[in-house]
Amino acid sequence: MPTCRPCRCLASGTRLRQLCLLAITALSALVAAATSSSTWIDSNPAGERRVHLYFFWTSSCPHC
């Protein structure tokens, strides 16, 4: 008795499309991360990297 296998082919094509979509999304995220300028990190004239941190402290609850 012959068996029909279109579902198997369809599932394989769906997985391939999902994998391609995932790869394109990951690559575009990497490109966007590489080209964006960070406002948190910069370099001083000597070439050393500096991280800008803002620290807020209060003796009471910060939400009050």
N, C-alpha and C positions, 0 to 999 in steps of 0.2 A: 504494500500500500504506500504510495508516494506521500511525502509530507511537504507541506508548503512552508517555505522559510522567509517570506517577505518581512516578517516581524523582526527576525534576527538582523537582516540587512538594514532595516529602518533604525533599529537600536544602535547599530554600529555607526551609521551616518549621524545620528543625533549626538553620540559621544564625540565623534570627530568635530562636529560643529561646536560643541560646548568647549572642547579642548582648544580649538582655534580662537574662540571668543575669549577664553581665559588668558591665552597667551597675548592676544592683542591688548587686552585690558591691563595686564601686568606690564607690558612694554610701554604703554602710554603713561602709566603711573610712574615708571622709572624715569622716563624722559621729562615729565613734569617736575619731578622731585629734583632732578639734576639741573634744571634751568631756573628754578625759583631762587630768588635771593632771600637769605635768611636775615631777619631783623634781630635775631637772638645772638648770632655769632658774627664777629668781624675780626679784622686783623689790625694790630697797631703798626706804627712805622717800622718797627724791627721785624715784622713778619710773624710775630707771635699771635696766636688766636686768643680772642677774648670772648667770654660769654656774658651777656647782659642779663642779670637777674634782679628782680624787684622783690624785696622782702618786706612784708608788713607784719608788725608785731603790736599786740595790744595786751594789756594785763587783764582785760575782761574778754568776754565771749566776742568773737569777731562778727557774729550775726546780730548782736544787740545794739 
